[in-house]
Amino acid sequence: MPGRQQKGIQWAPENVSPPIQSVRGAETKSSCQSVTYIFLAMETPDQLRHQIIESLMARHPEGADAAIVLWEKLATEVISIVGEGGFDSLYARSVFLSQSRFPWLAAGSSSPQAAHRFAPLKTSLAAQTPVQASEANRLLLTTFTDIVASLIGETLTTGILRSAWGNVAADKNGKELKK
């Protein structure tokens, strides 16, 4: 297990040595030093994406209009890589998955016009309290970026988020996180 990494936790044993055995006639003694494991918190790749979304949501006012602006900027960047059909499929899947927690989220528009792509989302969010709308949008953004990252990778996904929204993530000291 030395140096084994598992879901953001690194296992680092200290003072590990094999058991010492001594034999005296028919008597066998065995001693083993105790093993101590240190749990080191490791940042998982998706935590940076989620931190970007959290920071973005904290900086932008609640409301359907603000949410749609974020989605339009994100759509522009993702469409440049996967095309409109690809974006629409990823977005529809994200809405479907998010509906388990927020059943009132409307599915995407069947309109071929990109200008109306987020009309159902805007209507759904506007009908809710600002807190509910913000929570639903946060989940939807997180779900969408998780799906995108699983397809194209963390580095490219984080780059897309930064291109769409600027470098909005900040660390605990208020310094911007770099790629």
MDAnalysis code that builds the backbone (N, CA, C; Angstrom):
import MDAnalysis as mda
import numpy as np

u = mda.Universe.empty(537, n_residues=179, atom_resindex=np.repeat(np.arange(179), 3), trajectory=True)
u.add_TopologyAttr("name", ["N", "CA", "C"] * 179)
u.add_TopologyAttr("resid", np.arange(1, 180))
u.add_TopologyAttr("resname", ["MET", "PRO", "GLY", "ARG", "GLN", "GLN", "LYS", "GLY", "ILE", "GLN", "TRP", "ALA", "PRO", "GLU", "ASN", "VAL", "SER", "PRO", "PRO", "ILE", "GLN", "SER", "VAL", "ARG", "GLY", "ALA", "GLU", "THR", "LYS", "SER", "SER", "CYS", "GLN", "SER", "VAL", "THR", "TYR", "ILE", "PHE", "LEU", "ALA", "MET", "GLU", "THR", "PRO", "ASP", "GLN", "LEU", "ARG", "HIS", "GLN", "ILE", "ILE", "GLU", "SER", "LEU", "MET", "ALA", "ARG", "HIS", "PRO", "GLU", "GLY", "ALA", "ASP", "ALA", "ALA", "ILE", "VAL", "LEU", "TRP", "GLU", "LYS", "LEU", "ALA", "THR", "GLU", "VAL", "ILE", "SER", "ILE", "VAL", "GLY", "GLU", "GLY", "GLY", "PHE", "ASP", "SER", "LEU", "TYR", "ALA", "ARG", "SER", "VAL", "PHE", "LEU", "SER", "GLN", "SER", "ARG", "PHE", "PRO", "TRP", "LEU", "ALA", "ALA", "GLY", "SER", "SER", "SER", "PRO", "GLN", "ALA", "ALA", "HIS", "ARG", "PHE", "ALA", "PRO", "LEU", "LYS", "THR", "SER", "LEU", "ALA", "ALA", "GLN", "THR", "PRO", "VAL", "GLN", "ALA", "SER", "GLU", "ALA", "ASN", "ARG", "LEU", "LEU", "LEU", "THR", "THR", "PHE", "THR", "ASP", "ILE", "VAL", "ALA", "SER", "LEU", "ILE", "GLY", "GLU", "THR", "LEU", "THR", "THR", "GLY", "ILE", "LEU", "ARG", "SER", "ALA", "TRP", "GLY", "ASN", "VAL", "ALA", "ALA", "ASP", "LYS", "ASN", "GLY", "LYS", "GLU", "LEU", "LYS", "LYS"])
u.atoms.positions = np.array([
    [0.789, -1.199, 0.000],
    [0.000, 0.000, 0.000],
    [0.838, 1.272, 0.000],
    [2.138, 1.200, 0.197],
    [2.904, 2.433, 0.260],
    [2.701, 3.285, -0.977],
    [2.384, 4.553, -0.748],
    [2.228, 5.505, -1.829],
    [0.990, 5.291, -2.682],
    [0.081, 4.429, -2.258],
    [-1.127, 4.152, -3.033],
    [-2.064, 5.343, -2.979],
    [-2.641, 5.678, -4.118],
    [-3.541, 6.814, -4.190],
    [-4.917, 6.323, -4.569],
    [-5.928, 6.800, -3.857],
    [-7.281, 6.341, -4.111],
    [-8.261, 7.472, -3.868],
    [-8.945, 7.926, -4.917],
    [-9.988, 8.948, -4.829],
    [-9.592, 10.104, -3.918],
    [-8.486, 10.749, -4.215],
    [-8.122, 11.958, -3.488],
    [-7.444, 11.711, -2.155],
    [-7.134, 10.476, -1.801],
    [-6.473, 10.206, -0.540],
    [-5.188, 9.452, -0.845],
    [-4.104, 9.902, -0.281],
    [-2.853, 9.204, -0.464],
    [-2.520, 8.487, 0.838],
    [-2.187, 7.228, 0.723],
    [-1.830, 6.414, 1.879],
    [-0.320, 6.440, 2.000],
    [0.183, 6.884, 3.126],
    [1.628, 6.939, 3.323],
    [1.986, 6.289, 4.652],
    [2.412, 5.032, 4.630],
    [2.758, 4.377, 5.887],
    [4.071, 4.920, 6.440],
    [4.147, 5.022, 7.750],
    [5.374, 5.440, 8.425],
    [5.915, 4.271, 9.220],
    [7.216, 4.180, 9.318],
    [7.887, 3.163, 10.136],
    [7.407, 1.746, 9.821],
    [7.342, 1.422, 8.563],
    [6.908, 0.094, 8.186],
    [8.144, -0.780, 7.995],
    [8.160, -1.893, 8.671],
    [9.234, -2.858, 8.476],
    [8.617, -4.246, 8.559],
    [9.256, -5.221, 7.946],
    [8.685, -6.567, 7.990],
    [8.740, -7.118, 9.409],
    [7.883, -8.077, 9.701],
    [7.896, -8.673, 11.033],
    [9.248, -9.322, 11.325],
    [9.653, -9.210, 12.571],
    [10.921, -9.801, 12.988],
    [10.605, -11.109, 13.699],
    [11.232, -12.158, 13.267],
    [10.994, -13.454, 13.899],
    [12.305, -13.984, 14.483],
    [12.194, -14.544, 15.647],
    [13.360, -15.206, 16.235],
    [12.927, -16.593, 16.670],
    [13.806, -17.536, 16.472],
    [13.471, -18.913, 16.801],
    [14.451, -19.395, 17.877],
    [13.906, -19.900, 18.983],
    [14.714, -20.473, 20.045],
    [14.184, -21.863, 20.329],
    [14.842, -22.808, 19.834],
    [14.391, -24.187, 20.019],
    [13.044, -24.374, 19.365],
    [12.049, -24.737, 20.137],
    [10.718, -24.981, 19.618],
    [9.843, -23.747, 19.736],
    [10.386, -22.682, 20.357],
    [9.583, -21.480, 20.607],
    [9.802, -20.464, 19.484],
    [8.742, -19.932, 18.930],
    [8.832, -18.917, 17.885],
    [8.179, -17.648, 18.387],
    [8.903, -16.555, 18.273],
    [8.357, -15.260, 18.662],
    [8.285, -14.385, 17.419],
    [7.281, -13.593, 17.364],
    [7.125, -12.685, 16.239],
    [6.760, -11.305, 16.763],
    [7.434, -10.319, 16.268],
    [7.078, -8.953, 16.645],
    [6.930, -8.133, 15.372],
    [6.064, -7.191, 15.422],
    [5.807, -6.364, 14.240],
    [5.599, -4.933, 14.706],
    [6.327, -4.020, 14.082],
    [6.121, -2.620, 14.437],
    [4.726, -2.199, 14.003],
    [4.161, -1.278, 14.776],
    [2.840, -0.795, 14.386],
    [2.944, 0.057, 13.131],
    [1.911, 0.038, 12.370],
    [1.869, 0.781, 11.116],
    [0.919, 1.958, 11.301],
    [1.395, 3.131, 10.939],
    [0.577, 4.334, 11.011],
    [0.355, 4.844, 9.598],
    [-0.871, 5.135, 9.279],
    [-1.177, 5.685, 7.970],
    [-1.578, 7.142, 8.129],
    [-1.063, 7.940, 7.250],
    [-1.401, 9.354, 7.234],
    [-2.319, 9.579, 6.041],
    [-3.420, 10.235, 6.276],
    [-4.349, 10.546, 5.195],
    [-4.063, 11.966, 4.731],
    [-3.592, 12.077, 3.517],
    [-3.306, 13.379, 2.937],
    [-4.441, 13.738, 1.989],
    [-5.061, 14.861, 2.239],
    [-6.154, 15.292, 1.371],
    [-5.567, 15.719, 0.034],
    [-5.995, 15.074, -1.010],
    [-5.540, 15.397, -2.356],
    [-6.724, 15.998, -3.106],
    [-6.484, 17.053, -3.834],
    [-7.552, 17.658, -4.609],
    [-7.804, 16.801, -5.837],
    [-9.046, 16.384, -6.004],
    [-9.383, 15.592, -7.175],
    [-9.570, 16.536, -8.356],
    [-9.385, 16.026, -9.575],
    [-9.481, 16.895, -10.747],
    [-10.822, 17.605, -10.868],
    [-11.912, 16.922, -10.521],
    [-13.212, 17.566, -10.684],
    [-13.464, 18.645, -9.634],
    [-12.682, 18.666, -8.558],
    [-12.863, 19.704, -7.545],
    [-12.565, 21.089, -8.111],
    [-11.591, 21.207, -8.998],
    [-11.293, 22.509, -9.590],
    [-12.470, 22.993, -10.426],
    [-13.048, 22.103, -11.228],
    [-14.223, 22.481, -12.013],
    [-15.368, 22.899, -11.112],
    [-15.612, 22.124, -10.082],
    [-16.703, 22.436, -9.152],
    [-16.418, 23.743, -8.418],
    [-15.152, 24.014, -8.106],
    [-14.781, 25.265, -7.452],
    [-15.016, 26.446, -8.395],
    [-14.733, 26.273, -9.659],
    [-14.987, 27.331, -10.643],
    [-16.480, 27.643, -10.686],
    [-17.304, 26.616, -10.707],
    [-18.756, 26.821, -10.743],
    [-19.240, 27.495, -9.466],
    [-18.755, 27.038, -8.308],
    [-19.151, 27.651, -7.033],
    [-18.759, 29.127, -6.992],
    [-17.545, 29.424, -7.409],
    [-17.083, 30.804, -7.419],
    [-17.917, 31.657, -8.373],
    [-18.220, 31.099, -9.511],
    [-19.036, 31.798, -10.503],
    [-20.433, 32.082, -9.954],
    [-21.033, 31.082, -9.334],
    [-22.378, 31.253, -8.783],
    [-22.387, 32.277, -7.648],
    [-21.313, 32.341, -6.876],
    [-21.237, 33.300, -5.782],
    [-21.070, 34.732, -6.288],
    [-20.452, 34.891, -7.444],
    [-20.172, 36.235, -7.973],
    [-21.293, 36.800, -8.832],
    [-22.166, 35.945, -9.316],
    [-23.222, 36.420, -10.209],
    [-24.554, 36.419, -9.474],
    [-25.368, 37.398, -9.765],
    [-26.666, 37.485, -9.089],
    [-27.547, 36.300, -9.455],
    [-28.421, 35.969, -8.508],
    [-29.358, 34.885, -8.770],
    [-30.378, 35.353, -9.789],
    [-30.947, 34.438, -10.473],
    [-32.001, 34.781, -11.417],
    [-31.830, 34.066, -12.731],
    [-32.936, 33.949, -13.427],
    [-32.960, 33.220, -14.687],
    [-32.111, 33.896, -15.757],
    [-32.161, 35.238, -15.815],
    [-31.394, 35.940, -16.848],
    [-29.898, 35.715, -16.691],
    [-29.400, 35.791, -15.451],
    [-27.973, 35.575, -15.196],
    [-27.578, 34.141, -15.547],
    [-28.435, 33.182, -15.234],
    [-28.152, 31.784, -15.547],
    [-28.055, 31.572, -17.054],
    [-28.930, 32.192, -17.795],
    [-28.941, 32.020, -19.249],
    [-27.689, 32.621, -19.875],
    [-27.237, 33.739, -19.354],
    [-25.997, 34.344, -19.857],
    [-24.833, 33.372, -19.675],
    [-24.751, 32.728, -18.508],
    [-23.688, 31.749, -18.258],
    [-23.776, 30.588, -19.233],
    [-24.988, 30.092, -19.442],
    [-25.171, 28.961, -20.353],
    [-24.838, 29.333, -21.792],
    [-25.203, 30.536, -22.201],
    [-24.903, 30.957, -23.577],
    [-23.400, 31.052, -23.812],
    [-22.669, 31.580, -22.828],
    [-21.205, 31.664, -22.956],
    [-20.584, 30.273, -22.999],
    [-21.072, 29.386, -22.145],
    [-20.559, 28.018, -22.118],
    [-20.885, 27.295, -23.423],
    [-22.104, 27.478, -23.911],
    [-22.527, 26.820, -25.154],
    [-21.631, 27.222, -26.316],
    [-21.296, 28.499, -26.395],
    [-20.435, 28.979, -27.484],
    [-19.114, 28.226, -27.502],
    [-18.511, 28.033, -26.346],
    [-17.222, 27.349, -26.265],
    [-17.338, 25.859, -26.554],
    [-18.341, 25.214, -25.989],
    [-18.488, 23.766, -26.175],
    [-18.880, 23.449, -27.618],
    [-19.734, 24.258, -28.204],
    [-20.158, 24.046, -29.596],
    [-18.968, 24.127, -30.543],
    [-17.997, 24.965, -30.218],
    [-16.821, 25.074, -31.090],
    [-16.022, 23.771, -31.134],
    [-16.246, 22.892, -30.159],
    [-15.516, 21.621, -30.114],
    [-16.382, 20.448, -30.574],
    [-17.628, 20.378, -30.085],
    [-18.462, 19.203, -30.366],
    [-19.622, 19.485, -31.317],
    [-19.796, 20.722, -31.729],
    [-20.888, 21.077, -32.630],
    [-22.197, 21.278, -31.879],
    [-23.178, 21.845, -32.584],
    [-24.472, 22.134, -31.950],
    [-25.215, 20.872, -31.538],
    [-25.200, 19.877, -32.399],
    [-25.874, 18.619, -32.063],
    [-25.243, 17.955, -30.847],
    [-23.920, 17.994, -30.779],
    [-23.217, 17.428, -29.628],
    [-23.553, 18.174, -28.349],
    [-23.546, 19.504, -28.433],
    [-23.891, 20.295, -27.247],
    [-25.322, 20.003, -26.806],
    [-26.246, 20.007, -27.763],
    [-27.657, 19.776, -27.423],
    [-27.855, 18.418, -26.756],
    [-27.138, 17.404, -27.227],
    [-27.244, 16.073, -26.612],
    [-26.693, 16.073, -25.188],
    [-25.536, 16.698, -24.999],
    [-24.935, 16.766, -23.655],
    [-25.817, 17.564, -22.699],
    [-26.367, 18.649, -23.192],
    [-27.239, 19.492, -22.378],
    [-28.513, 18.735, -21.996],
    [-29.119, 18.038, -22.974],
    [-30.347, 17.274, -22.697],
    [-30.078, 16.184, -21.667],
    [-28.933, 15.530, -21.764],
    [-28.576, 14.494, -20.779],
    [-28.405, 15.113, -19.394],
    [-27.794, 16.272, -19.320],
    [-27.593, 16.959, -18.042],
    [-28.923, 17.355, -17.411],
    [-29.846, 17.855, -18.225],
    [-31.177, 18.211, -17.720],
    [-31.874, 16.954, -17.207],
    [-31.818, 15.880, -17.981],
    [-32.459, 14.628, -17.578],
    [-31.927, 14.155, -16.217],
    [-30.617, 14.162, -16.055],
    [-30.021, 13.717, -14.787],
    [-30.370, 14.659, -13.630],
    [-30.444, 15.940, -13.904],
    [-30.752, 16.926, -12.862],
    [-32.226, 16.903, -12.467],
    [-33.076, 16.402, -13.336],
    [-34.509, 16.342, -13.044],
    [-34.838, 15.387, -11.897],
    [-33.926, 14.494, -11.554],
    [-34.192, 13.612, -10.414],
    [-34.252, 14.416, -9.115],
    [-33.524, 15.512, -9.068],
    [-33.548, 16.380, -7.877],
    [-34.472, 17.576, -8.070],
    [-34.549, 18.067, -9.288],
    [-35.396, 19.227, -9.600],
    [-36.312, 18.838, -10.767],
    [-37.411, 18.142, -10.477],
    [-38.277, 17.634, -11.552],
    [-38.913, 18.724, -12.399],
    [-38.931, 19.935, -11.907],
    [-39.535, 21.028, -12.649],
    [-38.618, 21.600, -13.737],
    [-37.374, 21.149, -13.803],
    [-36.486, 21.616, -14.873],
    [-37.022, 21.161, -16.219],
    [-37.147, 22.099, -17.142],
    [-37.671, 21.780, -18.467],
    [-36.562, 21.263, -19.359],
    [-36.911, 20.317, -20.186],
    [-35.955, 19.790, -21.160],
    [-35.659, 20.863, -22.194],
    [-34.625, 20.628, -22.974],
    [-34.208, 21.594, -23.987],
    [-35.263, 21.840, -25.044],
    [-35.095, 22.914, -25.750],
    [-36.018, 23.309, -26.797],
    [-35.840, 22.429, -28.026],
    [-36.939, 22.167, -28.694],
    [-36.856, 21.419, -29.952],
    [-36.628, 22.368, -31.123],
    [-36.514, 23.651, -30.815],
    [-36.296, 24.657, -31.849],
    [-34.885, 24.535, -32.424],
    [-34.758, 24.559, -33.741],
    [-33.431, 24.470, -34.343],
    [-32.634, 25.767, -34.184],
    [-33.293, 26.816, -33.753],
    [-32.620, 28.110, -33.610],
    [-31.875, 28.176, -32.279],
    [-30.595, 28.487, -32.345],
    [-29.766, 28.561, -31.142],
    [-30.245, 29.658, -30.194],
    [-30.896, 30.669, -30.727],
    [-31.366, 31.778, -29.890],
    [-32.430, 31.315, -28.889],
    [-33.111, 30.218, -29.178],
    [-34.169, 29.719, -28.302],
    [-33.746, 28.472, -27.517],
    [-32.474, 28.125, -27.584],
    [-31.969, 26.906, -26.958],
    [-32.286, 26.836, -25.465],
    [-32.165, 27.969, -24.761],
    [-32.329, 27.970, -23.310],
    [-33.651, 28.576, -22.840],
    [-34.594, 28.773, -23.759],
    [-35.892, 29.339, -23.379],
    [-36.612, 28.480, -22.337],
    [-36.664, 27.150, -22.500],
    [-37.329, 26.339, -21.468],
    [-36.621, 26.417, -20.112],
    [-35.302, 26.485, -20.116],
    [-34.560, 26.609, -18.863],
    [-34.887, 27.938, -18.192],
    [-34.910, 29.003, -18.965],
    [-35.222, 30.321, -18.409],
    [-36.614, 30.330, -17.787],
    [-37.584, 29.749, -18.474],
    [-38.953, 29.684, -17.958],
    [-39.008, 28.871, -16.666],
    [-38.317, 27.730, -16.646],
    [-38.296, 26.878, -15.448],
    [-37.669, 27.594, -14.256],
    [-36.541, 28.245, -14.489],
    [-35.839, 28.929, -13.402],
    [-36.629, 30.137, -12.900],
    [-37.241, 30.861, -13.811],
    [-37.996, 32.060, -13.428],
    [-39.218, 31.717, -12.576],
    [-39.739, 30.521, -12.705],
    [-40.922, 30.112, -11.951],
    [-40.595, 29.665, -10.520],
    [-39.311, 29.599, -10.184],
    [-38.885, 29.125, -8.866],
    [-38.378, 30.298, -8.012],
    [-38.186, 30.016, -6.726],
    [-37.571, 31.031, -5.870],
    [-36.127, 31.206, -6.319],
    [-35.533, 32.362, -6.044],
    [-34.136, 32.563, -6.449],
    [-33.183, 31.499, -5.893],
    [-33.414, 31.057, -4.668],
    [-32.547, 30.042, -4.072],
    [-32.696, 28.709, -4.806],
    [-33.930, 28.302, -5.076],
    [-34.158, 27.048, -5.800],
    [-33.577, 27.121, -7.210],
    [-33.779, 28.241, -7.873],
    [-33.265, 28.407, -9.229],
    [-31.740, 28.335, -9.239],
    [-31.114, 28.960, -8.271],
    [-29.656, 28.944, -8.178],
    [-29.135, 27.534, -7.910],
    [-29.771, 26.807, -7.005],
    [-29.354, 25.434, -6.703],
    [-29.510, 24.533, -7.924],
    [-30.613, 24.696, -8.624],
    [-30.855, 23.875, -9.814],
    [-29.833, 24.193, -10.900],
    [-29.556, 25.467, -11.100],
    [-28.581, 25.853, -12.112],
    [-27.189, 25.348, -11.748],
    [-26.830, 25.417, -10.469],
    [-25.530, 24.921, -10.007],
    [-25.413, 23.416, -10.299],
    [-26.461, 22.661, -9.974],
    [-26.450, 21.225, -10.242],
    [-26.370, 20.949, -11.738],
    [-27.123, 21.689, -12.507],
    [-27.132, 21.496, -13.952],
    [-25.750, 21.790, -14.554],
    [-25.129, 22.880, -14.129],
    [-23.782, 23.215, -14.612],
    [-22.767, 22.149, -14.200],
    [-22.851, 21.701, -12.967],
    [-21.925, 20.688, -12.471],
    [-22.103, 19.383, -13.228],
    [-23.340, 18.980, -13.427],
    [-23.628, 17.742, -14.158],
    [-23.120, 17.841, -15.588],
    [-23.386, 18.961, -16.224],
    [-22.952, 19.165, -17.604],
    [-21.429, 19.090, -17.709],
    [-20.727, 19.817, -16.841],
    [-19.263, 19.820, -16.930],
    [-18.665, 18.466, -16.554],
    [-19.317, 17.727, -15.660],
    [-18.850, 16.374, -15.344],
    [-18.928, 15.482, -16.587],
    [-20.014, 15.590, -17.315],
    [-20.185, 14.788, -18.525],
    [-19.148, 15.190, -19.575],
    [-18.989, 16.488, -19.772],
    [-18.017, 16.970, -20.755],
    [-16.616, 16.497, -20.384],
    [-16.253, 16.616, -19.107],
    [-14.919, 16.198, -18.664],
    [-14.699, 14.706, -18.865],
    [-15.745, 13.919, -18.688],
    [-15.585, 12.471, -18.892],
    [-15.337, 12.147, -20.368],
    [-15.761, 13.033, -21.252],
    [-15.584, 12.799, -22.685],
    [-14.303, 13.385, -23.254],
    [-13.946, 14.607, -22.822],
    [-12.792, 15.274, -23.443],
    [-11.633, 15.522, -22.479],
    [-11.815, 15.205, -21.202],
    [-10.730, 15.348, -20.245],
    [-10.850, 16.598, -19.388],
    [-10.172, 16.535, -18.257],
    [-10.224, 17.621, -17.277],
    [-9.569, 18.907, -17.778],
    [-8.394, 18.791, -18.362],
    [-7.644, 19.973, -18.770],
    [-8.405, 20.783, -19.810],
    [-8.914, 20.106, -20.822],
    [-9.656, 20.803, -21.868],
    [-10.960, 21.380, -21.325],
    [-11.636, 20.641, -20.455],
    [-12.895, 21.136, -19.874],
    [-12.648, 22.380, -19.030],
    [-11.621, 22.351, -18.201],
    [-11.297, 23.523, -17.381],
    [-10.924, 24.700, -18.269],
    [-10.214, 24.438, -19.333],
    [-9.879, 25.501, -20.292],
    [-11.129, 26.100, -20.941],
    [-12.101, 25.252, -21.247],
    [-13.366, 25.722, -21.820],
    [-14.087, 26.629, -20.824],
    [-14.123, 26.204, -19.567],
    [-14.794, 27.018, -18.543],
    [-14.124, 28.372, -18.399],
    [-12.825, 28.382, -18.423],
    [-12.095, 29.656, -18.293],
    [-12.293, 30.528, -19.524],
    [-12.364, 29.909, -20.695],
    [-12.625, 30.687, -21.916],
    [-14.024, 31.279, -21.891],
    [-14.970, 30.497, -21.400],
    [-16.356, 30.956, -21.368],
    [-16.594, 32.024, -20.320],
    [-16.059, 31.812, -19.144],
    [-16.403, 32.671, -18.010],
    [-15.243, 33.481, -17.458],
    [-14.062, 33.341, -18.001],
    [-12.895, 34.011, -17.435],
    [-12.345, 33.172, -16.293],
    [-11.248, 33.603, -15.742],
    [-10.615, 32.857, -14.659],
    [-11.265, 33.258, -13.344],
    [-12.413, 32.636, -13.020],
    [-13.222, 33.046, -11.871],
    [-12.894, 32.304, -10.590],
    [-12.131, 31.230, -10.686],
    [-11.846, 30.447, -9.489],
    [-10.749, 31.110, -8.667],
    [-10.916, 31.095, -7.371],
    [-9.910, 31.644, -6.478],
    [-9.618, 30.647, -5.379],
    [-8.369, 30.631, -4.936],
    [-8.038, 29.725, -3.841],
    [-8.411, 30.366, -2.514],
    [-8.072, 29.718, -1.416],
    [-8.463, 30.196, -0.098],
    [-7.858, 31.544, 0.257],
    [-6.744, 31.887, -0.371],
    [-6.095, 33.171, -0.093],
    [-6.559, 34.269, -1.035],
    [-7.512, 33.955, -1.899],
    [-8.054, 34.948, -2.811],
    [-7.253, 35.085, -4.082],
    [-6.183, 34.297, -4.268],
    [-5.408, 34.352, -5.480],
    [-6.087, 33.501, -6.534],
    [-6.000, 33.943, -7.781],
    [-6.613, 33.169, -8.857],
    [-5.852, 31.863, -9.053],
    [-6.599, 30.814, -9.310],
    [-5.985, 29.515, -9.588],
    [-5.490, 29.536, -11.017],
    [-4.325, 29.010, -11.235],
    [-3.751, 28.943, -12.565],
    [-3.927, 27.543, -13.115],
    [-3.830, 27.410, -14.435],
    [-3.961, 26.104, -15.069],
    [-2.875, 25.243, -14.626],
])
